[in-house]
């Protein structure tokens, strides 16, 4: 996904792009920009989650060594554990901050979807349930735009729930294999599928942000 799309005079196809048509075109650009923002947050969160896992596993190994090594100083172990706990808490707070910003992104996506539903409702009021006969851009009607928005919103909403679950579990997971599963899930985003990305690309093609 490339950088932000800005709706300017240069990428409008004609001066007739006004009213709902103009707003739908702007919404498509907003979808792109929000997805770019999400991908950056996902990358930031993966780096923090990796740090969190490294601290958690290192601390777990240190705890095991303290139990096994009877010759270790009794006063050194609590100090190491306290330091590790503080560092772990710091990384958890950083990851929570990333997720909080992801929540903001999803809320903006919800507003875009609600806006799109409003355009469909308005068109049905004006033209009946079948909508207008002429497409707004190339071939889509407002129902198609609304369905695409719902698909995108559902993908990112589900992915946000997964991220929140990973945060809850990651700091308490001692086994390296399970930690790697959580990290892999964070990185590869199973709910943001190839179909999700194709839906966004189709939206950008239909509204003229990307050339056909």
N, C-alpha and C positions, 0 to 999 in steps of 0.2 A: 504494500500500500504506500503510495507516494504522499507528498506533503499536502497541506490544506488546499482546498478549493475555495476560491473567492469568486462570488458572482459579480461580474463586471459587465460593462457595456460590450466588451470584446467577445465574451462567450454567450451572449444572448443571441438567439437566431434571428429575431426580428422584434420590432417595436410593439408587436401585438402580444408579446409575452407579458400580460398584466393580470391583475386580479388573482384568482385561484391558481391559474397556470404559473404565474410568476412565483407565487408562494410555494407551490409544489416543487418548482425548480430549485428554489432556495433551500427547501427541506432536504432535497437530494444531496446538495452540497453539505448541509449540516450532518447528514448521516455519514458521509465520507470523512468529514473532519472529526467527528466523534469516534469513528473506528480507528483513525490514525492516533488519536489521543489514547484510546484504550490500549492499542498495541504498545505504545510507549510505557504506559503504566504496567502492562503485563511484563515487559522486559525489566523494568525497575523492580517489580515485585519478585520476579524470579531470582534476581541478584540478591535481594534481601533474604528470601527464603533459603537460598543456598548458604548464606552466612549463618542463618539460624540453625540449619541442619548441622553444619560443621561444628558449631558451638555445642549443640545438643549431644552429638556423638562423642566429641572430645571430652565433654563433662562426664558422660556415661562411662567412658573408658577410664577416666581418672578415678571415679567412684569405685570401680572394680579393683583398680590397683591399690587404693587405700585399704580395701577390705583384705586383699591378699597379702600386701606388704605389712607385716606386723612391726617391722622395724621403723616405719615412718613416724615422724613426729606427730603426736596427738594434736598439737596446736596448729599444724600446717594445713590439715585437711579442711577444717571449717573455713579458713580464710580463702582457700582456693574455691570452695563451693560457693561462698558468698559472692566472690568476684564473678564466677561463672553465671550465677543466677542474675546478677545485675546486667551482665552483657546480654544474656538471653532475653531478659525483659526489654532491653533497649531495642533489640532486633524485632521483637514481637510488636512493639509500638510503631516501629517503622513500617512493618508489613500492614498493620492496622490502618496506618495513614494512607498507604497505597489503596487499600480496599475502600476506605472512606471516599477517596477521589473516584474510584470506580463506581461507587454508589451514585455520586453526582452525575457521572456520565450516563448511567442507566436512567436516572430521573429525567435527564434531558431527552433521552430516547423515548421515554414514555410521553413526554409533551409533544414530540414530533408525531408519534402515532396517534395521539388524541386529536392533534391538528388535522391529520390526514383523514381521520374518521369524520371530522367536522366538514371537510370538503365533500366527502361522499354523501353525507346527510343533506348538505345544501344542494348538491346536484340532483339528488333524488327528489327533493322538494321542488326544484325548478323544472326538471324534465321527466319525472316519474321514475319508477324502479329500474327501468332499463337504462337510464342515464342519457347523456347526450349522444347523438349519432356520430359526430365527428370526434376523433381522438384529440386529446389535448396536445400531444407532441407527434409521435410516430404511429403508435398502434394501441397504447394502453388507455384504458378508461380509469376513472378515479377509484373504482373498486379494486383494480389491479394494483394501483399504488398503495391502497390501504392494506391489501393482503401482503404485499412485500414488506411494508413497515411492521406488520404483526410478526412476520417470520423473523425479521432482524431483531425485534425487541425480545421475542421469546428466546432466541439463541443467547443473547447477552444477559438476559435475566437469569437463565439457567446457569450460565457460566459464572455469574456473580455469586450465586448460591454455592457453587462448588468451591470458589475461592474462599468464601467465608468458612466453609467446612474445613478446608485445608489449614487455614489459620488456627482454628480451634484444636486441630489434631497434631499439628506439626511439632509444637514445642513439647508435647508429651510422648512423642514416639522415640523409643530407644533403639529400635532395630534399624539397621542401615537399609535393608531391603525395602521396608515400608516407607522410609524417608525418600528413597529414590522414586518410589511409585508416586508419592505426593508431588515431588518436584517435577516429574514427567507430566503429570496431569496439569500442573500449573502452566508449564511451558507450552504444551501441545494443545491445550484448550479444546477438549473433546466436544463441547457443545457449540463451538464456532467452527462449523464444518465447511467443506468446500462449497456446499450448496449455499451456505450463508454468504460467502464471499461472491459467489456467482449472482446471488440475488442483488447484492449491492452494485455489482458491476452492471447488471441489466438495468438497474435504476438510473445509474449515471449515463449509460448509453441512451436510454429512452429520453432523458431530459436534456441531452445534448452536451453534458459535461465532458464526456468521452466521445470521440468520433466513431460513427458506425463503420 
